[in-house]
Amino acid sequence: MALDFSIDHDIGDLSSYSYNSASGVAVSGAAAINGSYGLAITTTSGSTAYATADITDESSHDVNFRFTFDPNSITMASGDSFYLLIARTSTGLSLHFLELKYDGANYQISAGTTIDGGSLQQTGFFNLTDGPQTLELEVRGASGPSTPDGTANVYIDGSAQTAKTGLQLYTRPKNADVDIGVCGGGDSGTSGTIKIDDFAGNMTGTYIGLISSSPVVSGSAIIHTGLGFNKPVGTLVTVTDGDNDLDTIRYRCTLDQGVITVTLSGTATISSGTNGTNDLTVSGTHAELVATHATAVYTSLMTGTDSAVIITATDDLANSDELTFSIVAHTVYVEAATQSILNTALATVEVTNATVETVTLTVTGVDSGGRTGTDTSSITTTEISTTLEIYINDVLRTEYILLHSTEIEMELHTRSTAQFTVVSESPTYDFYRPLIGESVKIEYLRTVIFAGPIERISEKKEMHLETVLFQEIEAVGWEQILDRHLVARSFENSTIGDIVDTLLADELLGEGFTVAQLPVSPNLEIGVFNYQSVFEVFGEISEIFGWDWWIDVDKGIHFVESGTNAAPMDIDNSTQYESLSVDLEIGDYRNRQYVRAGRDVTDARTESFKGDGETQNFTTAFPVASITSIKVNTVAKTVGIRGVDSETTYDWYYQLDSSTISQDNAGTKLISTDTLEVVYTGYFPIIVITESGSEILARQAVEGGSGAYEAVEDRQEINRAAFAYDLANGLLRRRGIIADVVSFKSFEFGWLPSQLTNITLPSFNLSGDYLITRVNFEHTGDIDGHFAFTVEATSGEAVGGWAEFWRGLAQKGRRFQIRENEVSQPVVFTTEDLDINESFSTATDSTPTGVIDVDEWGWCQWG
């Protein structure tokens, strides 16, 4: 019987699987059912957790998948179920399955498949025991396109249950992968751990049956590709002696690049060859051979030593422009002789090229004595580093996608975007059409790298392709939700965490966002947001503090200090990258920053006026915000609001935001001996300047002239001078440097904006930490369907550092405007030493014309 794969987990890790979901998946001794190790699958509230075995023979619908299973500690509410096994195509289309259910009294199992046309067919549910048992899914395809004689069934401990018959299963795609564990469909009442062991499958229509006895030979293969990946792609080799009568095992490496060492058990001897070489034979009783083999260690003589691994091939190349391998094939033979069930077991590792790793493990059995239990396994595991899957509304839709059209753009402080083309064919024009607002999830190498709703769909048709519809899809990241919610509130003495918590509990309630990363920040003295989007609010507070923020694919909100998020690797002459370039430009540089804000309110101030016998209207220095008191010759007068209170009711009137104080028309006009005293607060416009003296001198030295580069930011919604100062200083800190912008292409996985990478390339005069500001993910254009990351990183203050990223699109459209009747003197802030050699005079009305006020920051207000 030929097995397409066989995994008994006794290697002690997950390397026999081509993929695992990481969380909730482990190989451990506690999970062992047969042998020393087993697969433990842990779920919480029905969360998915599974491992994937590759299927190499994709030519048949006749499949068998067998494994031992123990419900163990899992608890399930009555009626809860999940898919314990799913066999699927290379694009993720589900084909055959086992569904586990709990009816309130018993665990139950059902087998099923999807037939031609896509409808689901399955057996009834059959009771299981609450303990170890062997399950085997068996599916048989139909004999023709119009002959519905396919079947689906499940064996429980070798006993066939009532099959689902009459299935038209002929034109459906064939298997490429099989997932085992909690593969999907879990319910919230399901939590705990199940055990799985001895997982095997074949595509030959042959019943596998119960587990045989006494595994004698085992091993695995691991490949390091030299492209930055380090993926286990081997599959366990198991040779079974059904009659327990093996008396000789031969270990041999065909290439002199490794040695095998064993510790002899009992009276076992090395009958030929020498221990610690590449060719030796051990003889003894069956028990002695089993014990001796358990000690066998293969040691690589190439680049390091690998213990407890029979086969290891390593690429030791140090550069990316030579993609050949020093080892093309590395073979280990395990031979059994003299009354053995198996006389040859061949294990071969072959690296076909730099991005496709093929591991071929073959165990061939010859029954020389007419005995039962003969086993033949041919396993080819291929892992391609360009696996891309696209889900729309949580349904795998990769089969509709032109994968080479997929592109993702990620840039900090802006919305990430994804584009791809959907192709749907239907002679009846019943096309598959995604909808605006449906969610998109893009996985690369089984990791989600983009998630968010569809924002735009453009449908196109090609001439002479009447039955084919092309749809260009544009999706945006979850940041789009932040743009839909407005903030109309103020914050005082608040940390970023205070602000985010408030917005989550109010404006973003029900949107599914959580706090993923949020260290304690300094306090923001004052923040006033006047119907600005949450996206704009996050952008403004990040500008002020010089922090980075982003939303991850799980709607987690991250705020971090710039320069604290590490990239997957650093760049130097020993790392692999392509097409590196360096750009330097003046761009948005400035060394003197103006912020033209709204208006703040003065402290309470007193102004006095003399009468002339005629005037009843007196003008204050600032538009009135509030009146504290009005007195004539120290006698308090009543005060009303013009346009609100009736005439003749009060002695004096004022109007908010007006500089005119008016006497009631019936009042006695003031003469020259009368003194009007007004105590009030007034509005004054905010203009803030901050500058970097060192940068101005540096530009002056290079260019001559003044060296000044001035920029203005118009923020009319800011109505506190302190807030405007925070913003001005933050903008100067981030944009007051001419940065190196480094771009390169990488096949390494995990690049994201906000990360920090160290770049040391003397030929480019680059040395130091660089902040990643933009990452594009796109097809490389080759015929093999590879994808790569194009990374843009910038030097500067985030690493002593630059942490500025572009502001939101709504902010970009703001215009600077000149307003009438505005005081032109700005509030000046500086971080440089300031010498004051001014003398201050006093006007005839005793009102000071210059005031120095030093606050807790150490900055001065003059006005």
C-alpha positions in Angstrom: 0.0 0.0 0.0 1.4 3.4 -1.0 0.9 6.3 1.4 1.0 9.9 0.1 2.0 11.0 3.6 2.5 9.5 7.1 3.0 11.5 10.2 3.5 9.9 13.7 4.9 13.1 15.4 7.8 11.2 17.1 10.3 13.6 15.5 9.0 15.8 18.4 8.1 18.9 16.4 5.8 20.3 13.7 8.3 20.0 10.8 6.4 17.2 9.2 3.6 19.6 8.4 3.8 22.1 5.6 1.9 24.7 7.7 0.4 25.2 11.1 -1.7 28.0 12.5 0.8 28.4 15.3 -1.6 29.5 18.1 -3.1 26.4 19.7 -1.0 23.9 17.7 1.9 21.9 19.3 3.6 18.5 19.3 4.1 17.2 22.8 4.6 14.0 24.8 1.4 14.7 26.7 -0.5 14.4 23.4 1.0 11.0 22.4 -1.5 8.2 21.6 1.0 5.9 19.9 4.7 6.4 20.4 6.4 9.3 22.3 4.7 12.4 20.8 1.4 13.5 19.5 -0.3 16.5 18.1 -2.2 18.7 20.6 -4.8 21.1 19.2 -6.2 23.7 21.7 -9.2 25.9 20.9 -10.8 28.8 22.8 -14.4 29.6 22.1 -14.2 27.7 18.8 -11.1 29.4 17.5 -9.3 27.7 14.6 -6.1 25.8 15.3 -4.8 23.2 12.8 -1.9 21.8 10.9 -1.6 21.1 7.2 -0.1 18.1 5.4 0.7 18.5 1.7 -0.8 16.0 -0.8 1.5 15.3 -3.7 -0.7 13.0 -5.8 -3.5 15.3 -7.0 -4.9 13.0 -9.6 -7.8 11.3 -8.0 -11.0 11.8 -6.0 -10.4 8.3 -4.3 -8.9 9.3 -1.0 -8.4 7.9 2.5 -7.2 9.9 5.5 -6.6 8.0 8.7 -5.6 9.2 12.2 -6.0 8.4 15.9 -8.1 10.8 17.9 -8.9 11.5 21.5 -11.4 14.2 22.5 -9.3 14.6 25.7 -10.2 17.8 27.6 -12.3 19.5 25.0 -15.7 20.7 26.2 -18.6 21.4 23.8 -22.0 22.8 24.4 -24.9 20.7 23.2 -25.2 21.2 19.4 -21.7 22.6 19.0 -19.6 21.3 16.1 -16.5 22.0 14.1 -14.6 20.5 11.1 -12.0 18.1 12.4 -10.5 17.5 9.0 -10.7 19.4 5.7 -9.1 18.3 2.4 -8.9 21.2 -0.1 -7.4 22.4 -3.3 -4.2 24.4 -3.7 -6.4 27.6 -3.8 -8.2 26.6 -0.6 -11.4 25.3 -2.0 -12.8 22.8 0.5 -13.5 19.3 -0.9 -13.8 16.5 1.7 -14.3 16.7 5.5 -15.0 15.2 8.8 -17.3 17.1 11.1 -17.2 16.5 14.9 -20.3 17.3 16.9 -21.6 17.0 20.5 -25.3 16.2 20.9 -25.3 16.7 24.7 -24.5 13.1 25.5 -21.9 11.9 23.0 -19.2 13.1 20.7 -20.3 12.3 17.1 -18.5 12.2 13.7 -19.9 12.7 10.1 -18.1 12.3 6.8 -18.8 14.5 3.8 -17.7 15.9 0.5 -18.7 18.6 -2.1 -19.9 17.1 -5.4 -19.9 18.5 -8.9 -21.6 21.9 -8.8 -20.4 22.6 -5.3 -23.3 21.3 -3.2 -22.4 19.6 0.1 -23.2 16.0 0.9 -22.5 14.1 4.1 -23.4 11.0 6.1 -25.3 11.0 9.4 -23.5 11.5 12.7 -22.1 8.4 14.5 -21.2 8.1 18.2 -17.6 8.2 19.3 -16.1 7.1 22.6 -14.6 9.7 25.0 -11.1 8.2 24.6 -8.5 7.2 21.9 -9.9 5.8 18.7 -8.9 5.5 15.0 -10.9 7.4 12.4 -10.6 7.1 8.7 -12.3 9.2 6.1 -12.9 7.4 2.8 -14.2 9.2 -0.4 -14.7 7.5 -3.8 -15.2 9.5 -6.9 -17.8 8.8 -9.6 -16.9 6.6 -12.5 -18.0 9.1 -15.1 -19.3 12.7 -15.6 -22.9 11.4 -15.6 -22.6 8.4 -13.3 -23.5 9.3 -9.7 -21.8 6.3 -8.0 -19.4 8.1 -5.7 -19.5 7.5 -1.9 -18.3 9.1 1.3 -17.9 7.3 4.6 -16.0 7.1 7.9 -14.4 4.2 9.7 -14.4 4.1 13.5 -11.8 1.8 14.9 -11.8 -0.2 11.6 -15.6 -0.4 11.4 -17.3 1.2 8.4 -20.3 3.3 9.1 -23.3 3.9 6.9 -22.0 5.6 3.7 -23.4 8.5 1.8 -23.9 7.0 -1.7 -25.1 8.2 -5.2 -22.6 11.0 -5.3 -21.8 12.8 -8.7 -18.1 13.5 -7.9 -16.1 13.6 -11.1 -15.3 17.1 -12.3 -14.5 18.8 -9.0 -10.8 19.9 -8.5 -8.5 17.4 -6.7 -6.9 17.5 -3.3 -3.7 19.4 -2.7 -3.7 19.9 1.1 -5.4 18.4 4.1 -5.9 20.3 7.4 -6.4 18.5 10.7 -7.5 20.0 14.1 -10.1 22.7 14.7 -10.2 23.6 11.0 -13.3 25.9 11.0 -16.9 26.2 12.0 -16.2 26.2 15.7 -18.8 27.5 18.1 -18.3 29.8 21.2 -19.2 26.9 23.6 -16.2 24.8 22.4 -12.9 25.0 24.3 -10.1 22.7 25.4 -7.6 20.3 23.8 -7.9 17.3 21.5 -5.1 14.8 20.7 -4.2 13.6 17.2 -1.6 11.0 16.2 -0.6 8.7 13.3 -1.9 10.9 10.6 -1.7 9.2 7.1 -3.3 9.5 3.7 -3.3 8.1 0.2 -4.9 9.0 -3.1 -5.1 5.4 -4.5 -8.5 4.3 -3.2 -6.9 2.0 -0.7 -8.2 1.5 2.9 -5.3 2.3 5.3 -6.6 0.5 8.4 -5.5 0.4 12.0 -2.0 1.3 13.3 0.7 -1.4 12.7 3.3 -2.3 15.4 6.9 -1.4 16.2 8.2 1.5 14.1 11.8 0.8 13.4 13.2 3.6 11.2 12.3 7.3 11.3 13.8 10.5 10.1 13.0 13.9 8.7 14.3 16.6 6.3 14.8 20.3 6.8 15.8 22.8 4.1 17.2 26.3 4.5 16.7 28.0 1.2 19.1 30.9 1.5 16.5 33.5 0.6 15.8 34.5 4.2 13.3 31.7 4.7 13.8 28.8 7.2 10.9 26.5 6.7 10.6 22.8 7.8 9.3 21.0 4.8 10.2 17.4 5.6 7.9 14.5 6.2 8.4 11.7 8.7 9.6 8.4 7.3 8.3 5.3 9.1 9.3 1.8 8.3 7.1 -0.8 9.9 8.2 -4.4 10.6 4.8 -6.2 10.7 6.4 -9.5 11.8 8.9 -8.2 14.3 11.6 -10.3 12.7 14.1 -7.7 11.4 17.7 -8.7 12.2 19.8 -6.3 10.2 19.6 -2.6 9.4 22.1 -0.8 7.2 22.7 3.0 7.3 24.4 4.6 4.4 25.0 8.1 3.1 25.7 8.2 -0.6 27.6 11.4 -0.4 30.5 11.9 2.0 29.0 15.0 3.6 27.8 13.5 6.9 28.3 10.6 9.3 25.9 8.3 11.3 26.6 7.3 14.8 24.6 4.7 16.9 24.8 3.4 20.4 24.6 -0.4 20.3 22.0 -2.1 22.5 22.5 -5.4 24.2 24.4 -7.9 22.0 23.9 -5.9 18.8 27.0 -5.5 16.7 28.2 -3.5 13.7 28.5 -6.3 11.2 30.1 -4.1 8.5 31.4 -0.6 8.3 32.5 1.6 11.2 30.5 3.6 13.7 30.7 7.3 13.0 31.1 6.9 9.2 28.8 7.2 6.2 28.2 3.5 5.8 27.6 0.9 8.6 25.3 -2.1 9.2 23.9 -3.1 12.6 22.9 -6.7 13.4 20.9 -8.1 16.3 17.5 -9.1 17.6 14.5 -7.1 16.8 14.4 -5.5 20.2 18.1 -4.6 20.0 17.6 -3.0 16.6 14.7 -1.0 17.8 16.7 0.3 20.8 19.8 0.9 18.7 18.0 2.8 16.0 16.4 5.1 18.6 20.0 6.4 19.3 20.9 6.9 15.6 22.2 10.4 14.9 23.1 11.9 11.6 25.7 14.6 11.7 26.2 17.0 8.8 29.7 17.8 7.8 28.6 20.9 5.8 27.6 23.9 7.9 26.9 22.8 11.4 25.5 19.7 13.2 22.0 18.5 13.3 21.1 16.0 16.0 18.2 13.6 15.8 17.8 14.4 12.1 18.5 11.8 9.6 18.7 14.1 6.5 19.8 17.7 6.4 20.6 19.9 3.4 21.8 23.4 3.9 22.4 26.3 1.5 25.5 28.1 2.8 25.6 30.8 0.1 26.3 34.3 1.4 24.8 36.4 -1.4 21.7 36.6 -3.4 23.0 37.0 -6.9 24.1 33.3 -7.1 21.0 31.1 -6.6 22.5 27.7 -7.0 23.1 25.2 -4.2 26.4 23.6 -3.2 24.4 20.5 -2.4 22.0 19.3 -5.1 21.2 15.9 -3.7 21.9 14.3 -0.4 20.8 10.7 0.1 20.5 8.4 3.0 19.7 4.7 2.5 18.2 2.6 5.2 18.4 -1.1 4.2 16.8 -4.1 5.9 17.9 -7.6 5.1 17.3 -11.3 6.1 13.7 -12.2 6.5 12.6 -8.5 6.7 9.4 -7.1 5.5 11.2 -4.2 3.9 14.5 -4.6 2.1 15.1 -1.0 0.9 14.1 2.4 2.2 15.3 5.3 0.2 15.2 8.9 1.5 16.2 11.7 -0.9 16.4 15.5 -0.4 16.5 17.4 -3.6 16.7 21.2 -4.0 15.4 22.0 -7.4 15.9 25.8 -7.3 16.1 28.7 -4.9 12.4 29.1 -4.2 10.9 25.7 -4.6 12.0 23.0 -2.2 11.1 19.4 -3.0 11.6 16.6 -0.5 11.1 13.1 -1.7 10.9 10.4 0.9 10.4 6.9 -0.4 10.0 3.7 1.6 9.6 0.7 -0.7 8.6 -2.7 0.8 9.1 -6.1 -0.8 7.4 -9.0 0.8 10.0 -11.7 0.1 8.4 -14.2 2.5 4.8 -13.8 1.4 3.9 -12.0 4.7 1.3 -9.3 5.2 2.0 -5.7 6.3 4.0 -4.6 3.3 4.2 -0.8 3.2 5.3 1.5 0.3 5.3 5.3 0.8 6.2 7.9 -1.8 6.1 11.4 -0.3 6.9 14.6 -2.1 6.5 17.8 -0.2 6.7 21.0 -2.1 6.6 24.3 -0.4 6.5 27.4 -2.7 7.4 30.7 -1.0 4.7 32.6 -2.9 1.5 31.2 -1.4 -1.2 34.0 -1.7 -4.8 33.6 -0.7 -7.6 36.2 -0.8 -10.8 35.9 1.2 -13.9 38.1 0.5 -16.4 38.2 3.4 -14.4 35.3 5.0 -14.9 33.1 1.9 -11.8 32.0 0.0 -12.0 33.5 -3.5 -8.5 32.9 -4.8 -9.9 30.9 -7.7 -11.4 34.2 -9.1 -8.3 36.4 -8.6 -5.6 37.3 -11.1 -2.9 36.9 -8.5 -0.3 38.9 -10.4 -2.7 41.9 -10.2 -2.5 41.9 -6.4 -0.8 44.9 -4.9 -0.8 46.2 -1.3 0.4 49.7 -0.3 1.1 50.4 3.3 2.1 53.8 4.6 2.1 54.9 8.2 -0.6 57.4 9.2 -2.5 56.9 6.0 -5.0 54.2 5.0 -3.4 51.0 3.7 -4.9 49.9 0.3 -5.1 46.8 -1.7 -5.9 46.3 -5.4 -6.6 43.1 -7.4 -8.6 41.9 -10.3 -11.5 39.5 -10.1 -12.3 37.4 -13.2 -15.7 35.7 -13.3 -17.0 33.5 -16.2 -20.6 32.6 -16.8 -22.4 31.7 -20.0 -25.6 32.9 -18.4 -24.1 36.1 -17.1 -24.5 35.0 -13.5 -21.2 36.4 -12.5 -19.6 36.4 -9.1 -19.7 40.1 -8.0 -18.2 41.3 -4.7 -20.0 44.1 -3.0 -18.9 47.5 -1.8 -18.2 47.2 1.9 -17.5 43.5 1.9 -14.4 42.6 3.9 -11.1 41.6 2.1 -8.5 39.5 3.8 -5.2 38.7 2.0 -2.9 36.0 3.3 0.7 35.5 2.3 2.6 32.4 3.5 -0.5 31.7 5.7 -0.1 35.1 7.5 -2.7 37.9 7.1 -1.0 41.0 5.6 -4.1 43.0 4.7 -7.6 43.3 5.9 -10.3 45.9 5.3 -13.5 46.7 3.3 -14.0 47.1 -0.4 -14.2 50.8 -1.3 -14.3 50.7 -5.1 -15.3 48.3 -7.9 -14.7 48.9 -11.6 -16.2 46.4 -14.0 -14.7 45.9 -17.4 -15.4 43.7 -20.4 -13.1 42.7 -23.2 -14.1 42.4 -26.8 -15.1 38.9 -27.9 -15.2 37.7 -24.2 -18.9 38.3 -23.7 -19.2 35.6 -20.9 -16.2 36.9 -18.9 -16.4 39.8 -16.4 -13.3 41.6 -15.2 -13.7 43.6 -11.9 -10.9 45.8 -10.5 -11.2 45.8 -6.8 -9.9 48.5 -4.5 -10.0 47.8 -0.7 -8.8 50.0 2.1 -7.6 49.1 5.6 -9.6 49.3 8.8 -8.4 52.9 9.1 -11.4 53.8 6.8 -13.7 53.2 9.8 -11.8 56.0 11.7 -12.6 58.4 8.9 -16.4 57.7 9.3 -16.6 58.9 12.9 -16.3 62.5 14.1 -14.9 63.8 17.3 -16.4 67.0 18.9 -14.8 67.1 22.4 -11.8 68.5 24.2 -9.2 66.9 26.4 -7.1 68.4 29.1 -4.0 66.9 30.8 -4.6 63.6 29.0 -2.3 60.9 27.8 -2.7 59.2 24.4 -4.2 56.2 26.3 -6.8 58.5 27.9 -7.8 59.8 24.5 -7.9 56.4 22.8 -9.9 54.8 25.7 -12.5 57.6 25.5 -12.9 57.3 21.7 -13.2 53.5 21.9 -15.9 53.8 24.5 -17.9 56.5 22.6 -17.2 57.3 19.0 -15.8 53.9 18.0 -18.2 51.8 20.2 -19.3 48.7 18.3 -16.7 48.8 15.6 -14.6 46.0 17.0 -11.4 48.0 17.7 -9.2 47.1 20.6 -6.0 48.5 22.2 -3.1 46.3 21.0 -0.1 48.4 22.0 -0.2 51.6 24.0 2.6 52.6 26.4 2.1 55.4 28.8 2.7 58.8 27.0 3.3 62.3 28.3 0.3 64.5 29.0 -1.3 66.6 26.3 -2.1 69.9 28.1 -5.1 70.7 26.0 -6.6 69.2 22.8 -9.7 70.6 21.2 -11.2 68.6 18.3 -14.1 70.4 16.5 -15.9 67.7 14.4 -12.6 66.1 13.2 -12.5 62.5 12.2 -11.0 59.9 14.6 -8.3 59.4 11.9 -7.4 63.1 12.0 -7.4 63.0 15.8 -4.9 60.1 15.9 -2.8 61.9 13.3 -2.6 65.1 15.3 -1.7 63.6 18.6 1.0 61.4 17.0 2.4 64.6 15.4 2.5 66.4 18.7 4.2 63.5 20.6 6.4 62.3 17.7 4.9 58.8 18.1 3.8 56.3 15.4 0.4 54.8 15.2 -1.4 52.2 13.0 -4.3 49.8 12.9 -3.4 46.1 12.4 -5.4 43.5 10.4 -7.3 42.4 13.6 -8.4 46.0 14.3 -5.8 46.4 17.0 -4.8 50.0 17.7 -1.0 50.6 18.1 0.7 53.7 19.4 4.4 53.4 20.0 7.3 55.7 20.5 9.1 56.1 17.2 12.0 53.8 16.7 10.9 51.0 19.1 9.4 48.6 16.5 12.1 46.3 15.0 12.1 45.3 11.3 12.5 41.6 10.4 16.2 42.1 9.4 18.9 44.7 9.1 20.6 45.6 5.8 24.3 45.2 5.1 26.6 43.6 2.6 25.8 40.1 3.8 22.0 40.3 3.6 19.9 39.7 0.6 18.1 42.6 -1.1 17.6 43.8 -4.6 17.5 47.2 -6.4 18.6 49.4 -3.5 18.6 53.2 -4.2 19.2 56.3 -2.0 17.4 59.6 -2.6 18.2 62.9 -0.9 16.0 65.9 -1.5 15.0 69.1 0.3 11.3 68.1 0.1 9.2 69.3 2.9 12.2 70.5 5.0 11.9 73.6 7.2 14.0 75.1 10.0 11.5 77.8 11.1 8.0 76.7 11.7 4.9 79.0 12.0 1.6 77.7 13.3 -1.3 80.1 12.6 -4.0 78.9 14.9 -7.4 80.2 16.0 -7.8 82.4 19.0 -7.1 82.1 22.7 -8.5 84.1 25.6 -6.5 86.6 27.5 -6.2 86.7 31.3 -8.6 89.1 33.0 -7.4 92.7 32.1 -8.5 96.2 33.2 -8.9 99.1 30.8 -9.8 102.7 31.7 -11.4 105.4 29.6 -12.1 109.2 30.1 -15.4 110.8 29.0 -15.7 113.8 26.7 -19.4 114.7 27.3 -20.4 113.2 23.9 -19.1 109.6 23.5 -21.2 106.7 24.7 -19.2 103.9 22.9 -15.8 102.9 24.1 -13.4 100.5 22.3 -11.4 97.8 24.1 -8.0 96.5 23.0 -9.4 93.0 22.3 -12.7 91.6 21.2 -14.7 90.8 24.4 -14.9 87.2 25.5 -16.5 88.0 28.9 -17.1 91.0 31.2 -16.1 90.8 34.9 -17.2 94.3 35.9 -17.9 97.8 34.7 -17.4 100.8 37.0 -17.8 104.5 36.7 -15.8 106.5 39.2 -15.3 103.2 41.2 -19.1 102.7 41.4 -20.3 99.3 39.9 -22.7 99.5 37.0 -25.1 96.9 35.6 -24.1 95.1 32.4 -26.3 93.6 29.7 -25.7 91.8 26.4 -26.5 93.8 23.3 -29.2 92.2 21.1 -30.3 89.9 24.0 -31.2 92.3 26.8 -33.7 95.1 26.3 -32.6 98.7 26.1 -32.9 100.9 29.2 -32.7 97.7 31.4 -28.9 98.0 32.1 -26.4 100.8 32.4 -23.9 99.3 29.9 -24.0 96.8 27.1 -21.4 94.6 25.3 -21.5 92.0 22.5 -19.5 88.8 22.4 -16.5 89.1 20.1 -17.0 92.8 19.7 -14.6 95.5 21.0 -17.3 98.1 21.7 -18.7 98.8 25.2 -21.9 101.0 24.9 -23.6 103.1 27.4 -27.4 103.0 27.6 -28.9 105.8 25.5 -30.8 107.1 28.5 -27.6 107.2 30.6 -25.8 110.4 31.6 -22.8 110.9 29.2 -19.4 110.8 30.8 -17.4 114.0 31.0 -13.7 114.5 31.3 -13.7 114.1 35.1 -15.4 110.7 34.9 -13.4 107.4 34.6 -14.9 104.3 33.0 -13.2 101.1 34.2 -13.8 97.8 32.3 -12.5 94.4 33.7 -12.8 91.7 31.0 -11.2 88.9 29.1 -10.6 89.2 25.3 -9.9 87.1 22.3 -6.4 87.3 20.7 -5.2 85.5 17.6 -2.5 82.8 18.0 0.6 82.8 15.8 3.5 80.6 17.0 7.0 80.5 15.7 9.7 77.9 16.7 13.0 77.5 15.0 16.2 75.5 15.0 19.2 77.8 15.2 21.7 74.9 14.5 19.8 73.9 11.3 19.7 77.5 10.1 23.4 77.9 10.6 24.0 74.6 8.8 22.0 75.7 5.7 23.7 79.1 5.8 27.1 77.4 5.7 26.2 75.3 2.7 24.1 77.7 0.7 25.0 81.2 1.9 22.3 83.7 2.6 20.1 83.6 5.7 19.9 79.8 5.8 16.2 80.0 6.8 13.5 77.7 5.4 10.1 78.8 6.7 6.8 76.9 6.6 3.4 77.7 8.0 0.7 75.4 9.3 -2.8 76.8 9.3 -4.9 75.2 12.2 -7.9 77.5 12.9 -9.5 74.8 15.1 -6.7 75.2 17.7 -7.7 77.8 20.4 -5.0 77.4 23.0 -1.5 78.8 22.6 0.1 75.9 24.5 -1.5 73.4 22.0 -0.2 75.4 19.1 3.3 75.4 20.5 3.2 71.6 21.0 2.2 71.3 17.3 4.9 73.7 16.0 7.7 72.1 17.9 6.6 68.6 16.8 6.5 69.6 13.1 9.9 71.2 13.3 11.3 68.2 15.1 10.2 65.8 12.4 10.6 67.9 9.2 13.6 69.9 10.2 16.2 67.5 8.7 17.2 66.6 5.2 16.8 62.8 5.3 18.2 59.9 3.3 15.4 58.0 1.7 16.5 54.4 1.0 14.4 52.0 -1.2 15.1 48.3 -1.7 13.3 45.1 -2.6 13.2 42.1 -0.3 11.8 38.6 -0.4 11.9 38.5 3.4 8.5 38.4 5.1 7.3 40.8 7.8 8.1 44.3 6.6 5.7 47.0 7.9 5.7 50.8 8.2 6.9 52.1 11.6 9.6 49.5 11.9 13.2 50.3 12.5 16.0 48.7 10.4 19.8 49.3 10.7 21.4 49.9 7.4 25.2 49.7 7.1 26.4 50.1 3.5 29.7 52.1 3.2 29.5 52.3 -0.5 26.3 54.3 -0.2 27.6 56.2 2.9 24.7 54.7 4.9 25.2 53.8 8.5 22.6 53.9 11.2 19.0 53.2 12.0 16.3 54.0 9.4 12.5 54.3 9.9 10.4 52.4 7.4 7.8 54.8 6.1 6.3 52.8 3.2 6.0 49.2 2.2 4.5 47.9 -1.2 3.7 44.3 -1.7 3.5 43.3 -5.4 4.2 40.7 -8.0 7.8 40.5 -9.2 6.7 39.9 -12.9 8.4 36.5 -13.2 6.6 33.5 -14.6 6.7 31.6 -11.3 4.3 33.9 -9.5 6.6 35.3 -6.9 5.8 38.3 -4.7 8.2 40.7 -3.0 8.2 43.7 -0.6 9.5 47.1 -1.8 10.6 48.9 1.3 11.2 52.7 1.8 13.1 53.8 4.9 14.1 57.2 6.0 16.9 58.5 8.3 16.3 61.2 10.9 14.9 62.0 14.2 13.0 58.8 15.1 16.3 57.3 15.8 17.4 60.4 17.4 14.8 60.9 15.1 12.5 61.2 12.1 9.1 59.9 12.8 7.0 62.0 10.5 4.6 60.4 8.2 2.1 62.1 5.8 -1.0 63.4 7.3 -4.4 62.2 6.3 -5.9 63.2 3.0 -8.4 65.6 4.5 -5.6 67.5 6.2 -3.7 67.9 2.9 -6.5 70.1 1.5 -6.3 72.9 4.1 -5.6 76.4 2.8 -3.8 79.2 4.5 -6.1 82.2 4.8 -5.5 85.9 5.8 -8.1 87.3 8.2 -8.9 91.0 8.7 -8.3 93.0 11.9 -5.7 90.5 13.2 -2.8 91.4 15.4 0.3 90.6 13.5 2.7 90.1 16.4 3.3 86.3 16.9 3.9 84.4 20.0 7.6 83.3 19.7 8.9 80.0 21.0 12.5 78.8 20.8 14.6 76.0 22.1 17.8 78.0 21.7 19.3 80.3 24.3 17.7 83.8 24.1 19.4 87.0 25.2 16.9 89.9 26.0 18.4 93.4 25.8 15.2 95.3 25.4 14.0 98.2 27.5 10.2 98.6 28.1 8.4 101.9 28.1 5.1 102.8 29.6 2.4 104.6 27.7 0.5 107.5 29.1 -2.4 105.2 30.0 -0.1 103.1 32.1 -0.8 100.0 30.0 2.5 98.0 29.5 3.6 97.5 25.9 5.8 94.5 26.6 5.4 91.5 28.9 7.7 88.5 29.5 5.9 85.5 30.9 7.9 82.3 31.5 5.8 79.2 31.9 6.6 75.7 33.0 8.2 74.8 29.7 10.6 77.6 29.9 9.2 79.4 26.9 8.3 83.1 26.7 5.2 85.0 25.6 5.7 88.5 24.5 2.7 90.7 23.9 
